Amino acid sequence: MMMEVAGNRLLFDYGFTASKPPAFPERAPPMDALFVTHCHLDHSGLVPEATRRHMAPVHTTNLTSEISEMLWYDSIKIANIEGNVFPFKSEDVKMAFRSIEPMDFGDEVEMMGATVRAHSAGHIPGAVMFEVVSDEVSLFTGDLNNRATRLVNGARPVPCRNLFIEGTYAGREHPDRHELELELLDRIDDVVYRGGHVILPAFAVGRSQELILMLEDSGHEVWLDGMGKRVSRSYLDNGHFLRSRGSMRAADRQVSYVKSESGRDRAKEADVIVTTSGMLEGGPVGSYLRALAGDPKNAVFLTGYQVEGTNGRLLMDDRVVKLDGDVIKVDAELEYFDFSSHAGHSDIVRFIKQCDPETVVVMHSGHPEQLAEDPELEGYEFILPETGKPFTLPG
């Protein structure tokens, strides 16, 4: 989103959809500064392309910048493997990283006539909401979670006149997190006790670490493979962004890291393998599926949303995956567990009421009208923006 305030042009997030092939947004216009809420590719993925063209400073947390850099290089590698034209190169990543001016929670950036302040968004470690203070106060949440997870505490409301809020789960609720964790642990126990192995495909950023925390006291042998290893190290190096650095360190000590092909072979004999990618698109997960997915004693438990067109969605719909041109039938037990790091509908409603704005702008949503029409939010003025169509806030 491009916001013009007090003569400043501020861009909030600039990413792409990691589909096959990737889907890119409109080119970002000239800007005075770029504010990145967090490292997920749909929010940070095109920052190097923007800084290459506009040379603007990038404001985000140090943790977000570290992991974004990993993801930028990985995106280039994947594009080269898949033969896709990609909008930036390695030298652009270096330029983007040099453009970053790190912020911490509570830090402020002074612009001419405006101040931008960072608050925890509760989504993943290092994720921020941006409060823009000029003649009035606006809050841009980015991806939001106002309930605590094992990794981070929930976001706290910020009183504002204009609230730009995500509506990913507008109209949908999440299951109780504690009960969901107990259910997954019980299912893992069942598989292990019958002599099987559990593959937990997981997003490298956030989900892998949350699963490791959950499995710490399970008594099972757990191995971690893929980029999640590097992300875990970054989390421990930036522990003040975690709910409990001590808990993360303790859980990390209980996990074996795959560091070689021989280690990967050993991991295939473990009780539980946490591995990227979360949507079964690339990464080491394919090696485990080839080895283990044909045995009904084993299990594949999906822990994140599976986008249309991905191997993960293909698995859910047709019980097969495509690996290097081969179609692999999955006879292992299969189930999806909704471990979302986004606020559900009632949580979004509660957050809006606590911020108590005059105007609510719903972004990042397939069904924003579900919020605008919620009877609990009667009296708030809603704006449901359309891509490429500018609007002026009331007042």
Secondary structure as UniProt FT lines:
FT   STRAND          2..5
FT   TURN            6..7
FT   STRAND          8..12
FT   STRAND          33..35
FT   HELIX           41..44
FT   TURN            45..46
FT   HELIX           47..54
FT   STRAND          58..61
FT   HELIX           62..82
FT   HELIX           90..98
FT   STRAND          100..103
FT   TURN            105..106
FT   STRAND          108..111
FT   TURN            112..113
FT   STRAND          114..120
FT   TURN            125..126
FT   STRAND          128..133
FT   STRAND          137..140
FT   STRAND          162..166
FT   TURN            170..171
FT   HELIX           177..193
FT   TURN            194..195
FT   STRAND          198..201
FT   TURN            204..206
FT   HELIX           207..215
FT   TURN            216..217
FT   STRAND          222..225
FT   HELIX           228..237
FT   HELIX           239..241
FT   HELIX           245..253
FT   STRAND          255..257
FT   HELIX           261..267
FT   TURN            268..269
FT   STRAND          272..275
FT   TURN            278..279
FT   HELIX           285..292
FT   TURN            293..294
FT   TURN            296..297
FT   STRAND          299..302
FT   TURN            308..309
FT   HELIX           311..318
FT   STRAND          320..323
FT   TURN            324..325
FT   STRAND          326..329
FT   STRAND          333..336
FT   HELIX           345..355
FT   STRAND          359..363
FT   HELIX           369..372
FT   HELIX           375..377
FT   TURN            378..379
FT   STRAND          381..383
FT   TURN            387..388
//
